[in-house]
Amino acid sequence: MMNEIFLIGLGNPGKKYSNSRHNIGSLLLENLSKKYNSNFSLKDKIKSSCSEFQINNSTFRLFLPNTYMNNSGDAVRAIVDWYKISLDQIYIIVDDKDLPLGKIRFRNKGSSGGHNGLKSIIEQLQTQNFKRIRIGIGSPPLIEGKNNFNTVSHVLGNISTEEKLILNKVYTRVIESLEKLNIKQEDCIIKELNSFAIEQP
């Protein structure tokens, strides 16, 4: 029987957000899909665009929810119900402002960490037990003269050229690990990604 792997990249739909830090999950899956010459097509039933291809006898199904980030759970719930899959087949890929740019964290479960997309998924699935790969975007800059951070404009802001150079290396590393999901022990992949560091110039 063919192994099926479900990857869900979180982000906001629409051109306005397509290059924002909050859309790193979507951007990563777009890169992976492009690598296998596969295109995304909209599937209303699962509130997502979907791309499918084979790697080493496994079917990879990639999803970009067309719900806004705060309602990501609606799309994930629809995907799980439509394909009748167990939660251990899904991997959520998401940005994380609490991780430095260039760092990756792969966890099998955990709280939302204040991320609205993960919060929505936890509410819809009624569990925190699903795998997520978090990609660091660094913390927002302090607002001058104030003691707080401008989180919204940081996560919704566009990725700079410098950030893109670092993120491209991150995408490559994550994609290489995802490609091995069907042939390599998950523990090895977790270790591989969590220890990844980019040499800063």
C-alpha positions in Angstrom: 0.0 0.0 0.0 1.3 3.4 -0.9 2.3 5.6 2.0 0.6 9.1 2.0 2.1 12.2 3.6 0.0 15.3 4.1 1.9 18.6 4.4 -0.1 21.8 5.2 1.6 25.1 4.8 0.0 27.9 6.8 -0.4 31.5 5.5 -3.0 34.1 4.4 -4.5 33.9 0.9 -4.2 36.6 -1.6 -1.4 38.5 -3.4 -1.1 41.1 -0.6 0.3 38.5 1.8 2.1 36.2 -0.6 5.6 37.3 0.4 4.9 38.0 4.1 6.8 36.3 7.0 3.5 34.8 8.1 3.3 32.9 4.8 6.5 31.0 5.2 4.6 27.7 5.5 3.0 28.3 2.1 6.2 29.6 0.5 8.1 26.4 1.5 5.4 24.1 0.1 5.3 26.2 -3.1 9.1 25.6 -3.5 8.6 21.9 -2.9 5.8 21.6 -5.4 7.8 23.5 -8.0 10.8 21.1 -7.5 8.5 18.3 -8.7 6.9 20.3 -11.4 3.5 20.1 -9.8 0.9 22.9 -9.6 -1.6 23.7 -7.0 -5.3 23.6 -7.8 -8.1 24.9 -5.7 -10.3 22.3 -4.0 -13.3 24.1 -2.4 -14.4 21.0 -0.5 -11.2 21.1 1.6 -10.9 24.9 1.7 -7.4 24.6 0.2 -5.3 24.5 -2.9 -3.7 21.1 -3.4 -0.7 19.7 -5.2 0.2 16.0 -5.4 3.2 14.0 -6.6 5.2 10.9 -5.8 8.6 10.6 -4.0 10.1 7.1 -3.5 6.8 5.2 -3.5 5.0 7.7 -1.3 2.3 10.1 -2.3 2.9 13.6 -1.1 -0.1 15.8 -0.8 0.5 19.5 -0.2 -2.1 21.9 0.9 -2.3 25.7 1.1 -5.4 26.6 3.1 -7.5 29.4 1.5 -8.8 30.4 4.9 -7.2 33.3 6.7 -4.5 32.3 9.2 -6.8 32.7 12.2 -9.2 30.1 10.7 -6.5 27.6 9.5 -8.2 24.9 11.7 -11.3 25.0 9.3 -9.2 23.9 6.4 -7.2 21.3 8.4 -10.4 19.8 9.8 -11.8 19.6 6.3 -8.6 17.9 5.0 -8.6 15.3 7.8 -12.3 14.6 7.4 -12.2 14.4 3.6 -9.2 12.0 3.3 -10.2 10.2 6.5 -6.7 10.3 7.8 -5.1 9.9 11.2 -3.4 13.0 12.7 0.0 11.3 12.6 -0.1 11.6 8.8 -0.2 15.4 8.8 2.6 17.9 9.2 1.8 21.6 9.7 4.5 24.1 8.5 4.3 27.4 10.1 6.3 30.6 10.9 7.5 31.3 14.4 8.5 34.8 15.8 10.0 33.2 18.9 12.6 31.4 16.9 15.6 33.2 15.5 15.7 33.6 11.7 17.5 30.5 10.3 16.4 28.1 13.0 13.9 25.3 12.6 11.9 23.4 15.3 10.1 20.0 14.6 7.8 18.9 17.3 5.3 16.1 17.6 2.9 18.1 19.8 2.7 21.2 21.8 0.7 24.3 22.6 0.1 27.1 20.0 2.8 29.3 21.5 0.5 32.2 20.8 0.4 31.5 17.1 -3.2 32.1 15.8 -3.0 29.5 13.1 -1.9 26.7 15.5 -4.5 27.9 18.0 -7.3 27.5 15.4 -6.0 24.0 14.5 -5.9 22.9 18.2 -9.5 24.2 18.6 -10.8 22.4 15.6 -9.0 19.1 16.1 -9.5 19.2 19.9 -5.9 18.1 20.5 -2.4 19.5 20.6 -1.0 16.1 19.3 -0.1 16.9 15.7 3.3 17.4 14.1 4.5 20.9 13.3 7.6 22.2 11.7 8.2 25.8 12.9 10.4 28.1 10.9 12.0 31.0 12.7 11.3 34.6 11.5 13.0 36.3 14.4 11.3 38.6 17.0 9.7 41.9 15.9 11.7 45.1 16.4 10.8 47.2 19.5 8.6 50.2 18.8 10.7 53.3 19.4 10.0 55.0 22.7 7.6 52.3 23.7 8.1 49.1 25.7 6.3 46.8 23.3 6.8 45.1 19.9 5.0 45.7 16.7 4.1 42.0 16.2 1.4 42.4 13.6 3.4 44.5 11.1 6.4 42.1 11.7 4.6 38.9 10.8 2.5 40.5 8.0 5.5 42.4 6.7 7.3 41.3 3.5 10.4 39.2 3.7 13.5 41.3 3.0 16.2 40.3 0.4 18.6 39.5 3.3 16.0 37.3 5.0 15.2 35.6 1.7 18.8 34.4 1.3 18.7 32.8 4.8 15.2 31.4 4.3 16.2 29.8 0.9 18.7 27.7 2.8 16.1 26.8 5.4 13.6 25.8 2.8 16.2 23.6 1.1 17.1 21.9 4.4 13.4 21.3 5.3 12.6 20.0 1.8 15.5 17.6 1.9 14.2 16.2 5.2 10.6 16.1 4.1 11.6 14.1 1.0 13.0 11.4 3.4 9.9 11.1 5.6 9.0 7.8 4.1 12.5 6.2 4.2 14.1 7.6 7.3 13.2 7.4 11.0 11.3 10.5 12.1 13.5 10.8 15.2 16.5 11.3 12.9 14.7 13.9 10.9 13.6 15.8 14.0 17.2 15.8 15.2 18.5 16.9 11.8 16.2 19.8 11.6 16.4 20.9 15.3 20.2 21.0 15.1 20.3 23.0 11.9 22.1 26.3 12.1 23.1 28.7 9.4 26.6 30.1 9.5 26.1 33.8 9.8 28.7 35.8 7.9 
